[in-house]
Structures are given as C-alpha cells and as structure tokens.
Amino acid sequence: MSRAGDTSTTRFWLVVTAVIILVQVISQYLMGRIWICECGYVKLFEAGVNTPGNSQHLFDWYTPSHIIHGFLFYGLGWLIMRRKPVAARLALSALIEAAWELLENSPIIINRYRSATMAVGYTGDSILNSGMDMVSMIAGFLFAARAPVWLTVTIALVFEVLTAFVIRDNLTLNVLMLVWPVEAVKIWQGGL
C-alpha cells in the first residue's frame, strides 16, 4: 500500500475512534448522566474514594485501571487483529471501552457496585470523568504500542499493588467483586 493509502487508512480509523467517543458522550447525556460534578467545579484529581467527588472529576484512583484497560486492549488487538493497522486496533479498543463506560453507568451496574463492592454510595461517573477514562485507556493503549512488554506488565502490576495498598481496590478486585463477590474482600475493602 502506498504512503498516501496508509495515511488515509489511519485517518479513517482515527475518525471511527472519534465517532465512538462522541457516541459514548451523547449516549451518557441521553442516559441522564451529569456533565460535571454536582459540586459545580472540576478538580484535576479526586483523592477520595467513597466521596461524592469520586468518579466526577478529571482523574481519580480508578484512572490506573483505565490505563491498564489500554494495555489489555492493545494486547487483545495484537492477538486478534495483528495484520490490521494500530489505528484499527485503537478503534476496537475505544469501542470496548465505550461499551464498558455505558454499561458501568447503567442502573444495573451502579446497583451492583452498591450491593457487592465497597462503593456503597456510588452514583456513576460524570460525563467528564467517563470521557477522561476513555482518554486514560487511549494513553495506556498508545504506551503499550510503543513500550516493551516487560515494562507494560511491570507498570500494570505497580498500578494494581499501589491502588490495592492506597484505596483497597484495583482492576482485579473490581472485576472479582462485580462477577463473584467475596465477603472477606468486601470486609477488607471496607477497612473492617
């Protein structure tokens, strides 16, 4: 394929990715999600986990989980779309992340978080936070596309250990508690 063909193919997949993000934002708006925190302002980082500001601002303690999503989705794309351009794999990753963001902010998952995990007062993400979750996933994807596998895996493990230590939650525990809640984990997460 010519250089011009490579550029137009990349551009096409980047437009597809942008459309997926736009559909995510519009869908969340139509679902009744709020644009920004009800507090009326935007913070760079919300340090509280079980606070009204969690999942409402630009970044929070769950941002590393979304970066890891990018690592994992890059790996998935490499496995199933190896012959496709990286931009096509990014579009697939954005589609998966957008689907998760819509599901995560649906009443069924919000209620599941409240009943089965430590997120007792969880009300879902603001549209801004959800969009930044997508940006974090894309950053993770792009990092994994460039970095050696050993470095990507090491960073993922550091993120998981760090967030488990600081907030008693991480991507692994989040998935576990959504799929197969363990009472002992819930008690540990609650600090009891």
Residue frames relative to the residue before (quaternion, step in Angstrom):
aa qw qx qy qz dx dy dz
M 1.0000 0.0000 0.0000 0.0000 0.00 0.00 0.00
S 0.4986 -0.6681 0.4663 0.2960 3.55 -1.03 0.75
R 0.6742 -0.4833 0.3747 0.4141 3.53 -1.31 0.33
A 0.6407 0.5182 -0.3196 0.4677 3.60 1.01 -0.84
G 0.6404 0.5204 -0.3195 0.4659 3.59 1.07 -0.74
D 0.6246 0.5317 -0.3287 0.4681 3.57 1.06 -0.78
T 0.6687 0.5065 -0.2921 0.4593 3.55 0.95 -0.95
S 0.6869 0.4685 -0.2986 0.4685 3.60 0.88 -0.85
T 0.6213 0.5258 -0.3446 0.4678 3.60 1.08 -0.65
T 0.6465 0.5053 -0.3118 0.4791 3.57 0.95 -0.87
R 0.6471 0.5188 -0.3165 0.4604 3.56 0.90 -0.92
F 0.6262 0.5441 -0.3369 0.4453 3.60 0.94 -0.87
W 0.7153 0.4527 -0.2654 0.4615 3.60 0.78 -1.02
L 0.6188 0.5232 -0.3472 0.4721 3.58 1.11 -0.57
V 0.6219 0.5110 -0.3343 0.4903 3.59 1.08 -0.69
V 0.6183 0.5307 -0.3379 0.4711 3.60 0.99 -0.79
T 0.6479 0.5139 -0.3122 0.4676 3.59 0.94 -0.87
A 0.6586 0.5047 -0.3078 0.4657 3.58 0.92 -0.89
V 0.6395 0.5152 -0.3230 0.4705 3.60 1.00 -0.79
I 0.6243 0.5325 -0.3369 0.4617 3.60 0.99 -0.80
I 0.6593 0.4941 -0.3081 0.4758 3.60 0.93 -0.87
L 0.6416 0.5198 -0.3187 0.4653 3.59 0.96 -0.84
V 0.6476 0.5029 -0.3150 0.4781 3.60 0.96 -0.84
Q 0.6105 0.5452 -0.3452 0.4593 3.60 1.03 -0.76
V 0.6888 0.4821 -0.2838 0.4611 3.59 0.80 -1.02
I 0.6726 0.4848 -0.3032 0.4698 3.61 0.84 -0.93
S 0.6429 0.5240 -0.3270 0.4530 3.59 0.93 -0.84
Q 0.6637 0.4906 -0.3153 0.4683 3.58 0.92 -0.82
Y 0.6115 0.5324 -0.3464 0.4718 3.57 1.04 -0.70
L 0.6869 0.4763 -0.2781 0.4734 3.58 0.92 -0.93
M 0.6239 0.5227 -0.3318 0.4770 3.59 1.24 -0.46
G 0.5538 -0.6330 0.3806 0.3845 3.58 1.27 -0.16
R 0.3684 0.7205 -0.5040 0.3020 3.59 1.24 0.31
I 0.4366 -0.6858 0.5137 0.2742 3.57 -1.12 0.63
W 0.5773 -0.6171 0.4126 0.3400 3.58 -1.13 0.67
I 0.7922 0.0053 0.0385 0.6090 3.56 0.86 -1.01
C 0.7525 -0.3753 0.2893 0.4573 3.53 -1.33 0.11
E 0.5436 -0.6220 0.4596 0.3263 3.56 -1.04 0.76
C 0.5334 0.6296 -0.3973 0.4016 3.59 1.26 -0.34
G 0.4902 -0.7116 0.3897 0.3185 3.59 1.25 -0.33
Y 0.7425 0.3046 -0.2229 0.5534 3.59 1.21 0.10
V 0.3780 -0.7096 0.5547 0.2142 3.54 -1.32 0.32
K 0.1517 -0.7675 0.6185 0.0728 3.55 -0.94 0.98
L 0.5587 -0.5917 0.4599 0.3554 3.54 -1.20 0.56
F 0.8088 0.0046 0.0519 0.5857 3.58 0.90 -0.95
E 0.1919 -0.7468 0.6273 0.1093 3.57 -0.96 0.94
A 0.2562 -0.8094 0.5160 0.1138 3.55 -0.44 1.24
G 0.6168 0.5562 -0.3553 0.4289 3.60 1.13 -0.48
V 0.3320 -0.7505 0.5385 0.1911 3.55 -1.03 0.80
N 0.7825 0.1871 -0.1096 0.5836 3.60 0.75 -0.96
T 0.4158 0.6687 -0.4892 0.3751 3.52 0.74 1.17
P 0.6340 -0.5367 0.3789 0.4080 3.60 -1.17 0.35
G 0.6668 0.5213 -0.3045 0.4370 3.61 1.17 -0.49
N 0.5013 0.6545 -0.4384 0.3580 3.59 1.22 -0.24
S 0.8345 0.1225 -0.1543 0.5146 3.55 -0.99 0.96
Q 0.5925 0.5762 -0.3623 0.4310 3.57 1.19 0.52
H 0.7334 0.4080 -0.2096 0.5018 3.58 1.16 -0.58
L 0.7807 -0.3559 0.2199 0.4641 3.58 -1.27 -0.11
F 0.8074 -0.0126 0.0578 0.5870 3.58 0.75 -1.07
D 0.0111 -0.7754 0.6313 0.0036 3.55 -1.26 0.49
W 0.7424 -0.4146 0.2794 0.4461 3.56 -1.27 -0.11
Y 0.6366 0.5101 -0.3428 0.4658 3.60 1.24 -0.13
T 0.4088 0.7160 -0.4659 0.3212 3.60 1.27 -0.01
P 0.6381 0.5184 -0.3598 0.4412 3.67 0.86 -0.74
S 0.6013 0.5563 -0.3641 0.4432 3.62 1.06 -0.64
H 0.6825 0.4762 -0.2918 0.4713 3.58 0.97 -0.81
I 0.5848 0.5363 -0.3673 0.4852 3.58 1.14 -0.54
I 0.6494 0.5026 -0.3071 0.4810 3.58 1.00 -0.85
H 0.5508 0.5709 -0.3997 0.4593 3.61 1.09 -0.61
G 0.6626 0.5156 -0.3054 0.4493 3.59 0.89 -0.93
F 0.6195 0.5282 -0.3384 0.4720 3.58 1.03 -0.79
L 0.7019 0.4825 -0.2642 0.4524 3.55 0.83 -1.07
F 0.6755 0.4883 -0.3014 0.4631 3.59 0.91 -0.87
Y 0.5888 0.5373 -0.3773 0.4714 3.59 1.08 -0.59
G 0.6574 0.5117 -0.3028 0.4629 3.57 0.94 -0.91
L 0.6431 0.5157 -0.3178 0.4685 3.57 0.98 -0.83
G 0.6631 0.5052 -0.3017 0.4627 3.57 0.90 -0.91
W 0.6331 0.5246 -0.3249 0.4674 3.56 1.03 -0.79
L 0.6723 0.5040 -0.2978 0.4531 3.59 1.01 -0.79
I 0.8180 0.2978 -0.1344 0.4734 3.58 0.75 -1.01
M 0.7767 0.2612 -0.1479 0.5537 3.62 1.22 -0.33
R 0.0948 0.8648 -0.4889 0.0643 3.55 1.13 0.67
R 0.7283 0.4333 -0.2436 0.4717 3.59 0.98 -0.77
K 0.5843 0.5707 -0.3692 0.4434 3.58 1.27 -0.12
P 0.5945 -0.5685 0.4162 0.3874 3.59 -1.17 0.44
V 0.6477 -0.5237 0.3893 0.3933 3.55 -1.24 0.53
A 0.6264 0.5489 -0.3387 0.4378 3.60 1.00 -0.77
A 0.6293 0.5107 -0.3379 0.4785 3.63 1.07 -0.64
R 0.6461 0.5043 -0.3110 0.4811 3.56 1.04 -0.78
L 0.6122 0.5346 -0.3437 0.4705 3.57 1.10 -0.67
A 0.6339 0.5260 -0.3314 0.4601 3.59 0.97 -0.79
L 0.6319 0.5104 -0.3282 0.4822 3.59 0.99 -0.80
S 0.6543 0.5163 -0.3090 0.4581 3.58 0.93 -0.89
A 0.6490 0.5086 -0.3101 0.4732 3.58 0.99 -0.84
L 0.6292 0.5330 -0.3320 0.4581 3.58 1.03 -0.76
I 0.6629 0.4887 -0.3048 0.4784 3.59 0.93 -0.87
E 0.6686 0.4987 -0.3052 0.4595 3.59 0.89 -0.92
A 0.6481 0.5119 -0.3197 0.4645 3.59 0.95 -0.85
A 0.6358 0.5186 -0.3298 0.4671 3.58 0.96 -0.84
W 0.6533 0.4983 -0.3176 0.4734 3.59 0.96 -0.84
E 0.6536 0.5164 -0.3269 0.4464 3.61 0.86 -0.88
L 0.6589 0.4862 -0.3145 0.4801 3.61 0.98 -0.74
L 0.6600 0.4903 -0.3057 0.4802 3.58 0.96 -0.83
E 0.6501 0.5379 -0.3132 0.4358 3.58 0.92 -0.94
N 0.7515 0.3750 -0.2012 0.5041 3.58 1.07 -0.68
S 0.4663 0.6329 -0.4616 0.4111 3.55 1.24 0.47
P 0.6528 -0.5378 0.3531 0.3999 3.60 -1.13 0.52
I 0.6322 0.5552 -0.3546 0.4078 3.62 0.95 -0.75
I 0.7137 0.4145 -0.2637 0.4992 3.62 0.90 -0.83
I 0.5982 0.5424 -0.3755 0.4549 3.62 0.98 -0.70
N 0.6825 0.4711 -0.2887 0.4784 3.60 0.88 -0.90
R 0.6165 0.5372 -0.3430 0.4622 3.59 1.06 -0.67
Y 0.6245 0.5253 -0.3296 0.4747 3.57 0.98 -0.84
R 0.6800 0.5072 -0.2954 0.4394 3.57 0.86 -0.96
S 0.7531 0.4134 -0.2251 0.4597 3.58 0.93 -0.85
A 0.8061 0.3379 -0.1481 0.4627 3.59 0.93 -0.82
T 0.7576 0.3362 -0.1989 0.5229 3.59 1.18 -0.31
M 0.6956 -0.4694 0.3458 0.4197 3.53 -1.33 -0.12
A 0.5761 0.6232 -0.3564 0.3908 3.60 1.28 -0.26
V 0.0684 -0.8623 0.5013 0.0192 3.55 0.69 1.13
G 0.7955 0.3034 -0.1557 0.5010 3.60 0.87 -0.90
Y 0.3048 0.7895 -0.4900 0.2090 3.57 1.26 0.27
T 0.1081 -0.8097 0.5756 0.0360 3.56 -0.89 0.98
G 0.6345 -0.5027 0.3328 0.4837 3.57 1.28 0.03
D 0.5999 -0.5802 0.4279 0.3468 3.52 -1.35 0.21
S 0.4557 -0.5719 0.5783 0.3617 3.51 -1.33 0.32
I 0.6310 -0.5190 0.3974 0.4177 3.57 -1.20 0.36
L 0.6146 0.5467 -0.3412 0.4550 3.59 1.04 -0.76
N 0.6864 0.4756 -0.2936 0.4653 3.60 0.80 -0.96
S 0.6450 0.5168 -0.3206 0.4627 3.57 0.95 -0.81
G 0.6409 0.5130 -0.3167 0.4752 3.57 1.03 -0.77
M 0.6666 0.4794 -0.2987 0.4863 3.58 1.03 -0.76
D 0.5571 0.5607 -0.3919 0.4708 3.59 1.18 -0.43
M 0.6377 0.5104 -0.3145 0.4836 3.58 1.04 -0.80
V 0.6427 0.5141 -0.3221 0.4679 3.59 0.94 -0.87
S 0.6480 0.5150 -0.3137 0.4653 3.60 0.99 -0.82
M 0.6304 0.5143 -0.3344 0.4756 3.58 1.00 -0.78
I 0.6533 0.5089 -0.3153 0.4635 3.59 0.93 -0.89
A 0.6290 0.5234 -0.3342 0.4677 3.60 0.98 -0.79
G 0.6563 0.5035 -0.3066 0.4709 3.59 0.96 -0.84
F 0.6304 0.5351 -0.3196 0.4628 3.56 1.00 -0.85
L 0.6984 0.4715 -0.2753 0.4627 3.58 0.81 -1.02
F 0.6115 0.5315 -0.3495 0.4705 3.58 1.08 -0.67
A 0.6808 0.4938 -0.2886 0.4575 3.58 0.86 -0.99
A 0.6197 0.5539 -0.3398 0.4401 3.58 1.11 -0.64
R 0.7562 0.3840 -0.1927 0.4936 3.60 1.14 -0.60
A 0.7117 0.4871 -0.2584 0.4353 3.56 1.02 -0.81
P 0.5784 -0.5486 0.4517 0.4005 3.56 -1.22 0.35
V 0.6258 -0.5624 0.3855 0.3789 3.57 -1.11 0.69
W 0.6487 0.5384 -0.3317 0.4234 3.60 0.88 -0.91
L 0.6620 0.4964 -0.3113 0.4674 3.61 1.01 -0.76
T 0.6343 0.5253 -0.3227 0.4665 3.59 0.99 -0.84
V 0.6656 0.4885 -0.2984 0.4788 3.60 0.91 -0.90
T 0.6444 0.5246 -0.3233 0.4527 3.59 0.94 -0.84
I 0.6623 0.4929 -0.3059 0.4741 3.59 0.90 -0.88
A 0.6289 0.5270 -0.3381 0.4609 3.61 0.95 -0.80
L 0.6714 0.4903 -0.2975 0.4693 3.59 0.91 -0.89
V 0.6325 0.5158 -0.3316 0.4732 3.60 0.99 -0.77
F 0.6380 0.5211 -0.3234 0.4657 3.60 0.95 -0.84
E 0.6737 0.5030 -0.2988 0.4516 3.58 0.88 -0.94
V 0.6785 0.4744 -0.2913 0.4794 3.60 0.91 -0.90
L 0.6517 0.5305 -0.3159 0.4406 3.58 0.91 -0.92
T 0.7189 0.4328 -0.2712 0.4715 3.59 0.76 -0.97
A 0.5947 0.5386 -0.3695 0.4687 3.61 1.08 -0.57
F 0.6741 0.4950 -0.2859 0.4678 3.57 0.97 -0.87
V 0.7418 0.4348 -0.2352 0.4532 3.59 0.81 -1.02
I 0.8416 0.1563 -0.0524 0.5143 3.62 0.75 -0.98
R 0.4172 -0.7277 0.4464 0.3115 3.60 1.31 0.04
D 0.6798 0.3718 -0.3019 0.5554 3.53 1.07 0.81
N 0.0895 0.7617 -0.6397 0.0506 3.54 -1.28 0.44
L 0.7469 -0.3882 0.2689 0.4681 3.58 -1.26 -0.04
T 0.6576 0.5202 -0.3143 0.4452 3.59 0.87 -0.93
L 0.6971 0.4573 -0.2770 0.4777 3.59 0.83 -0.98
N 0.6113 0.5610 -0.3463 0.4377 3.57 1.05 -0.75
V 0.6733 0.4755 -0.2904 0.4860 3.58 0.90 -0.94
L 0.6336 0.5416 -0.3267 0.4456 3.58 0.90 -0.92
M 0.7336 0.4451 -0.2476 0.4499 3.56 0.76 -1.04
L 0.6266 0.5048 -0.3514 0.4787 3.60 1.15 -0.40
V 0.7448 0.4199 -0.2137 0.4725 3.56 0.94 -0.94
W 0.8070 0.0001 0.0707 0.5863 3.56 0.86 -0.99
P 0.1740 -0.8325 0.5150 0.1067 3.61 0.31 1.20
V 0.1538 -0.7645 0.6235 0.0558 3.54 -0.99 0.96
E 0.4515 -0.7285 0.4469 0.2565 3.56 -0.53 1.19
A 0.6380 0.5319 -0.3347 0.4450 3.61 0.96 -0.81
V 0.6422 0.5025 -0.3230 0.4803 3.60 1.03 -0.74
K 0.6405 0.5276 -0.3234 0.4547 3.57 0.96 -0.86
I 0.6455 0.5056 -0.3143 0.4785 3.59 0.98 -0.82
W 0.6553 0.5057 -0.3105 0.4673 3.60 0.92 -0.92
Q 0.6647 0.5078 -0.3060 0.4546 3.57 0.94 -0.88
G 0.6723 0.4890 -0.2890 0.4746 3.55 1.10 -0.67
G 0.4714 -0.7039 0.4215 0.3236 3.57 1.28 -0.06
L 0.4431 0.7120 -0.4422 0.3182 3.57 1.22 0.35
